[in-house]
Amino acid sequence: MTKKPNLRELKTILDERRVSAGPSVLELHSHDESFHAPALPDVVVWPYTTQEVSRLVRYAFKHKMPVTAWGAGTSLEGNPIPVKGGMVIDFTQMNRIIAVRPEDFQVDVQAGVIYKDLNKTLSRDGLLFPPDPGAAATIGGMIGNNASGIRSVRYGATKDYVMRLVVVLPGGDIIHLGNRARKSASGYNLAALITGSEGTLGIVTEATLKLVGLPVNFMAVRTTFPAIFQATQAVYSIMRSGLTPAAMEFLDANVVHVLNADRGLTLEENPTLLMEFYGFSEQGLREEMQFVEEICLENGALSIDQGIGAEERSRLWDIRHQTYESIKRHHPELSPLIMDVAVPLSRYSEMVDFSKETVRALTAYLFGHAGDGNIHVHVMDNPHDPKRWAKVEEATRLIVMKALDFEGTCTGEHGIGIGKNRFMPVEHGESYELMKRLKAWLDPDNLFNPGKFFPL
Ligand SMILES: Cc1cc2nc3c(=O)[nH]c(=O)nc-3n(C[C@H](O)[C@H](O)[C@H](O)COP(=O)(O)OP(=O)(O)OC[C@H]3O[C@@H](n4cnc5c(N)ncnc54)[C@H](O)[C@@H]3O)c2cc1C
């Protein structure tokens, strides 16, 4: 039994306005964007500094109270849901960009900075922090989930941009991990261990992130195919050709149908690929465009629409950014379960075909970061109808098992949260035991985000 927080005592650590057990505040921090059952915390706190986070964690540990870090709550697997109540540390007030270092392509930030705001600031110096999960995520939440997104086919995931972290450990000690050198072969990579650990091993308060230069010129392509297999084969052909897309997204015909219905569009309702390429000169991009067109036609493309420049990119790509919301609006009475398995590129076609077949009898949409071998199977259903939901869960199991057969993973980017706990032992085998030992050593009372990775 965990002890309820003593608000008066907490208010000696933070001023009154930054400690709340008000019902609406607790409700807001009881759920993320997933269908997973909400769980109320006992108290929510908003620190400004690393020292305050450390003192809050010390207080919580003294009282054996669970502590869950909270970014923007946009996760899709229940990752920040405080399943055992306790204290939620909300990072939205720790949102300072501490130092931009254009000469080093680096930035120091507090964990609560929203990555879209960060990129607005960085664009003044011609710089970009490339991982882009789409939602208004915080850097802390992106590090927690090792988020990636549309551009990861070119730039990789959040883990590839974390250079240095300030972390509060279970118990409250503050440690500094990593360095600012462009390469390092020194010791265990503990910053990489924290990245993707969903707040179960440490709470990130500050980060130094690697940056890249903003691309100079863009080319966008939207192309359709008669069948999914041809679209996914085109993905493989393009990736093998030596071209380097900055983004390569797949949408199935159901997704295009919903986009048409929701946004009054008249797009061809066929399997579709969206691609983006970066380059210095229009001339170079035009040559690439021709090559892409040839490959798509060889794979049976029905239509190819393409253009150069930021406006063309928006015209051809805007639909991708609307996908999640359009599906949600199309089924206001249902909840989404989103699988996000990833497999080696050579198995992508088979993975997508298998997924499509497995969810044939369900209300399902397939889309995803095709260039990364990552497919989102987005099923809309009612989690409160046990019979129906059992079918959704079984489809999830079959799809994950197939991805593991293909030597892939149960999650390319959304993380484990609550939803994928059951697949951890299957995916990781004996290394799951090592993860358990590591967690037990660092956090013996299981107080940092309990119930994630390791079921309660
Ligand atoms: C429309 C939509 C599209 C999405 N698309 C993508 C996508 O393309 N790619 C992708 O990767 N994700 C995607 N997501 C999921 C989600 O946006 C990302 O995982 C994001 O990184 C979560 O950030 P957040 O700030 O909301 O974190 P939260 O959801 O608040 O937290 C995420 C996890 O990190 C932990 N955490 C939060 N802050 C810290 C901290 N300071 N220190 C340590 N741990 C912390 C939390 O406890 C939790 O376990 C999408 C979500 C939505 C709603």
The ligand as an SDF file (V2000), in Angstrom:
LIG
                    3D

 53 58  0  0  0  0  0  0  0  0999 V2000
   -1.1550   11.7700  -33.7380 C   0  0  0  0  0  0  0  0  0  0  0  0
    0.0140   11.0710  -33.1410 C   0  0  0  0  0  0  0  0  0  0  0  0
    1.0540   10.6780  -33.9790 C   0  0  0  0  0  0  0  0  0  0  0  0
    2.1870   10.0650  -33.4360 C   0  0  0  0  0  0  0  0  0  0  0  0
    3.1770    9.7130  -34.2850 N   0  0  0  0  0  0  0  0  0  0  0  0
    4.3140    9.1810  -33.7840 C   0  0  0  0  0  0  0  0  0  0  0  0
    5.4070    8.8740  -34.6510 C   0  0  0  0  0  0  0  0  0  0  0  0
    5.3530    9.0540  -35.8570 O   0  0  0  0  0  0  0  0  0  0  0  0
    6.5380    8.3970  -34.0740 N   0  0  0  0  0  0  0  0  0  0  0  0
    6.6480    8.1960  -32.7260 C   0  0  0  0  0  0  0  0  0  0  0  0
    7.7250    7.7960  -32.2680 O   0  0  0  0  0  0  0  0  0  0  0  0
    5.6290    8.4570  -31.8950 N   0  0  0  0  0  0  0  0  0  0  0  0
    4.4580    8.9430  -32.3780 C   0  0  0  0  0  0  0  0  0  0  0  0
    3.4240    9.2350  -31.5330 N   0  0  0  0  0  0  0  0  0  0  0  0
    3.5330    8.9000  -30.0830 C   0  0  0  0  0  0  0  0  0  0  0  0
    4.0800   10.0230  -29.1830 C   0  0  0  0  0  0  0  0  0  0  0  0
    3.7580   11.2960  -29.6980 O   0  0  0  0  0  0  0  0  0  0  0  0
    5.5990    9.9470  -29.0020 C   0  0  0  0  0  0  0  0  0  0  0  0
    5.9930    8.7190  -28.4420 O   0  0  0  0  0  0  0  0  0  0  0  0
    6.1620   11.0800  -28.1260 C   0  0  0  0  0  0  0  0  0  0  0  0
    7.5540   10.9850  -28.0810 O   0  0  0  0  0  0  0  0  0  0  0  0
    5.6240   11.1430  -26.7070 C   0  0  0  0  0  0  0  0  0  0  0  0
    6.0580   12.3680  -26.1360 O   0  0  0  0  0  0  0  0  0  0  0  0
    5.2940   13.0620  -24.9210 P   0  0  0  0  0  0  0  0  0  0  0  0
    5.9980   14.3190  -24.5950 O   0  0  0  0  0  0  0  0  0  0  0  0
    3.8440   13.1670  -25.2020 O   0  0  0  0  0  0  0  0  0  0  0  0
    5.5810   12.0060  -23.7880 O   0  0  0  0  0  0  0  0  0  0  0  0
    4.6080   11.2720  -22.7800 P   0  0  0  0  0  0  0  0  0  0  0  0
    3.5590   10.5270  -23.5380 O   0  0  0  0  0  0  0  0  0  0  0  0
    4.1540   12.2110  -21.7390 O   0  0  0  0  0  0  0  0  0  0  0  0
    5.6230   10.2380  -22.1210 O   0  0  0  0  0  0  0  0  0  0  0  0
    6.2480    9.2420  -22.8840 C   0  0  0  0  0  0  0  0  0  0  0  0
    7.0710    8.3170  -22.0020 C   0  0  0  0  0  0  0  0  0  0  0  0
    8.2730    8.9980  -21.6000 O   0  0  0  0  0  0  0  0  0  0  0  0
    8.3150    9.1400  -20.1890 C   0  0  0  0  0  0  0  0  0  0  0  0
    8.8250   10.4870  -19.9330 N   0  0  0  0  0  0  0  0  0  0  0  0
    8.2250   11.6820  -20.1570 C   0  0  0  0  0  0  0  0  0  0  0  0
    9.0370   12.6850  -19.7980 N   0  0  0  0  0  0  0  0  0  0  0  0
   10.1710   12.1080  -19.3470 C   0  0  0  0  0  0  0  0  0  0  0  0
   11.3860   12.6140  -18.7930 C   0  0  0  0  0  0  0  0  0  0  0  0
   11.5890   13.9170  -18.6360 N   0  0  0  0  0  0  0  0  0  0  0  0
   12.3400   11.7290  -18.3940 N   0  0  0  0  0  0  0  0  0  0  0  0
   12.1640   10.3940  -18.5390 C   0  0  0  0  0  0  0  0  0  0  0  0
   11.0180    9.8630  -19.0420 N   0  0  0  0  0  0  0  0  0  0  0  0
   10.0470   10.7120  -19.4400 C   0  0  0  0  0  0  0  0  0  0  0  0
    6.8960    8.9270  -19.6930 C   0  0  0  0  0  0  0  0  0  0  0  0
    6.8560    8.4420  -18.3690 O   0  0  0  0  0  0  0  0  0  0  0  0
    6.3840    7.9100  -20.6960 C   0  0  0  0  0  0  0  0  0  0  0  0
    6.8210    6.6290  -20.3470 O   0  0  0  0  0  0  0  0  0  0  0  0
    2.2660    9.8380  -32.0400 C   0  0  0  0  0  0  0  0  0  0  0  0
    1.2160   10.2290  -31.2050 C   0  0  0  0  0  0  0  0  0  0  0  0
    0.1020   10.8190  -31.7460 C   0  0  0  0  0  0  0  0  0  0  0  0
   -1.0110   11.2290  -30.8230 C   0  0  0  0  0  0  0  0  0  0  0  0
  1  2  1  0
  2  3  1  0
  2 52  2  0
  3  4  2  0
  4  5  1  0
  4 50  1  0
  5  6  2  0
  6  7  1  0
  6 13  1  0
  7  8  2  0
  7  9  1  0
  9 10  1  0
 10 11  2  0
 10 12  1  0
 12 13  2  0
 13 14  1  0
 14 15  1  0
 14 50  1  0
 15 16  1  0
 16 17  1  0
 16 18  1  0
 18 19  1  0
 18 20  1  0
 20 21  1  0
 20 22  1  0
 22 23  1  0
 23 24  1  0
 24 25  2  0
 24 26  1  0
 24 27  1  0
 27 28  1  0
 28 29  2  0
 28 30  1  0
 28 31  1  0
 31 32  1  0
 32 33  1  0
 33 34  1  0
 33 48  1  0
 34 35  1  0
 35 36  1  0
 35 46  1  0
 36 37  1  0
 36 45  1  0
 37 38  2  0
 38 39  1  0
 39 40  1  0
 39 45  2  0
 40 41  1  0
 40 42  2  0
 42 43  1  0
 43 44  2  0
 44 45  1  0
 46 47  1  0
 46 48  1  0
 48 49  1  0
 50 51  2  0
 51 52  1  0
 52 53  1  0
M  END
$$$$
